[in-house]
Amino acid sequence: MFAWIAGNLGTLVIGLVLLGFVAAIIVSVRRQKKKGKHPSCGGNCGSCPMGGACHREE
């Protein structure tokens, strides 16, 4: 078991780093959604064909 871990240490470290990045992205998107922001747009509805249909009126 330890020989396998030692032989694949580089792959495991890179996999854990990538998993950390994905988790950080998911947390960021969830926080933005709770604040009412949409991660897919910049919030500039003036140039958007859906102009204001996706954001709540404040």
C-alpha positions in Angstrom: 0.0 0.0 0.0 2.7 2.5 1.0 4.7 1.5 -2.1 1.7 2.3 -4.3 1.3 5.7 -2.6 5.0 6.5 -3.0 4.9 5.5 -6.6 1.8 7.6 -7.4 2.6 10.6 -5.1 2.8 13.1 -7.9 -0.5 12.1 -9.4 -2.1 12.2 -5.9 -0.8 15.6 -5.1 -1.9 17.1 -8.5 -5.3 15.4 -8.1 -5.7 17.0 -4.6 -4.7 20.4 -5.9 -7.2 20.2 -8.7 -9.9 19.0 -6.3 -9.1 22.0 -4.1 -9.6 24.4 -7.1 -12.9 22.8 -8.1 -14.1 23.1 -4.5 -13.1 26.7 -4.3 -15.0 27.5 -7.5 -18.1 25.7 -6.2 -17.9 27.7 -3.0 -17.5 30.9 -4.8 -20.4 30.3 -7.1 -22.7 29.4 -4.2 -21.7 32.5 -2.3 -22.4 34.7 -5.4 -25.8 33.0 -5.8 -26.7 33.6 -2.2 -25.9 37.3 -2.7 -28.2 37.4 -5.7 -25.4 37.8 -8.2 -25.2 35.7 -11.3 -21.7 34.2 -12.1 -22.5 33.9 -15.8 -22.9 37.6 -16.5 -21.2 40.8 -15.4 -24.4 42.5 -14.3 -24.4 45.1 -17.1 -28.0 44.7 -18.4 -27.8 47.7 -20.7 -26.1 45.7 -23.5 -27.9 42.4 -22.8 -30.8 41.3 -24.9 -32.5 39.9 -21.7 -32.0 43.4 -20.1 -33.2 43.0 -16.5 -35.1 39.7 -16.9 -32.5 37.8 -14.9 -32.0 40.2 -12.0 -34.5 41.1 -9.4 -35.7 44.6 -9.1 -34.3 46.3 -6.0 
